[in-house]
Amino acid sequence: MNSVSNEVLIVLIVFLAYWTTVTIFRKKLEERKISVIGPILLIRTKKGLKVLDTLAKPKKFWRAFGDIGIILVLFGMAYMIFLILVMDYVMVTSPPKPSPATNPRNILLIPGLNEFIPLVWGLIGLIVTLIAHEFSHAILARVENVRVKSLGVVLALIPIGGFAEPDEKELMEREKRSRMRIYSAGISANLFTAFVAFTVFFYLLGFLTPHVVVLKSFENFDKGDAIISVNGYHVETPQDILKAVDNLKTVTVKVRKQDGRILDLKIKPIMGVYIVDILNGTPAENVGMKGDSVILSVNGIKTPNVEKFRELMLKTKPNETVNIEVLEDGKIKKFTVRLAEKDGHGFLGVLIGGDYFSGAVVGYSKNILDSITSIPLNVQGLLYLTAMPFYFRGFDGITNYFTPEGIFANLGDTIFYLLNTFYWIAWLNFYVGLFNCLPAIPLDGGRLLNDLLKYFMKEKTVDAITKSLALFVFLSIVLSVIIPNLNGLIG
């Protein structure tokens, strides 16, 4: 049984124990006006209802907010239907293999259970998301003179949702546009909260100075070190290192350890391209090149970084013979290689692992900032934001890769706490808002679509359409989990 199976088993045992406890004490829970639906608890309260009436007083503002929300929901609905259709097409034509992205535990937005969402920051983001969503529903209900019977939290071992409980009879008595405003309010609030939180997050990124970071160490450094400067020259990019080294035989490197210590190391600068492995049946393998080595030059031209190596290789031709200088096990070796062909260029057959600098494979935390701050304002950018945690999980574990500047210079890790908080508030609100746009009752998008279609169609026709859409969305989500994991389940 692999580690994933063990984790799933532990989660299952804990959840069954919780469900058993809920079942045993069901009567006592219901006596306290806590509804029990299988393993789900609905905890209601009347506290906060008077505050709703106060917040709902600027009715013109809230009605305009609701009308804008209707438009946002329709755009969000179109986008989510597009994603569902693309996902279905991929599942049918080229089913992905089992991976963390297709693991059932990662479908749910439960902090700590979902391996992409950290427990503390995820809980903060989820709580803000639920409050924004449900309070907005409740406020718009009061704006439209619908009584709110209670507010509450949905528990299934941990909080998984919140709710405002409007009087359903009064709600259905209101005109369709009023109901649509109420349905759209939670989504609008989530998307607005996401916009504000993302704005703050991107602003705070400007207070971080990036560094060259050690990703893998063989000598001189430790994994996770931040290289602050070389010969007093601040370094962030491969070009910075080249300028700082400038053909010197010895350089002084200022390094910050993960415990905060600053050390000065005198080292001999050796720069190249780290090779993780050699591909089978390729020219590199044929001449005896090995993985865990470093390419120093091609045809006598130095290759101090991956960018320069690729630039040289793109100039080569198939069947061209090149001379490769390699650092292997501390010794320099020379190989004469006849290149193969790939994409019209010469092909060596090495698996590149990154830039090599004097005993370490290094990366550049500036690339992290650039990948986040250069998100395009188009569909591609929207897709990136939707799946953002798959690419960036916050600053936990990488705080040493940056130095806080400006007002945060002497405040320790404060800026990283703020960045993580606003990042997860932003993304969870964004994703929950979009998910609720899906045209599937009981989601807000499904209920809004139901009322919108009634302007143009008979009620029976609308009910048939909305039920079919709900079934389609549900099956698509279920199949997106089952199909990639089918081979694993059979095995």
Secondary structure, DSSP 8 states (H G I E B T S, - for coil): --HHHHHHHHHHHHHHHHHHHHHHTHHHHHHTTEEEETTEEEEEE-TTHHHHHHHT--HHHHHHHHHHHHHHHHHHHHHHHHHHHHHHHHHHHS-----GGG-GGGTS--BTTBTTS-HHHHHHHHHHHHHHHHHHHHHHHHHTT--EEEEEEEESSSEEEEEEEE-HHHHHHS-HHHHHHHHHHHHHHHHHHHHHHHHHHHHHHTTEEE-EEEEEESSSS-TT-EEEEETTEE--SHHHHHHHHTT-S-EEEEEE-TTS-EEEEEE---EEEEEEEE-TTSHHHHTT--SSEEEEEETTEE--SHHHHHHHHHT--TT-EEEEEEEETTEEEEEEEE-EEETTEEE--EEEEEEEESSEEEEEHHHHHHHHHT--SSHHHHHHHHTGGGT---STT-GGGEEE-GGGTTSTTHHHHHHHHHHHHHHHHHHHHHHTTSS-TTSHHHHHHHHHHTTTS-HHHHHHHHHHHHHHHHHHHHHHHHHHHHHHHH-
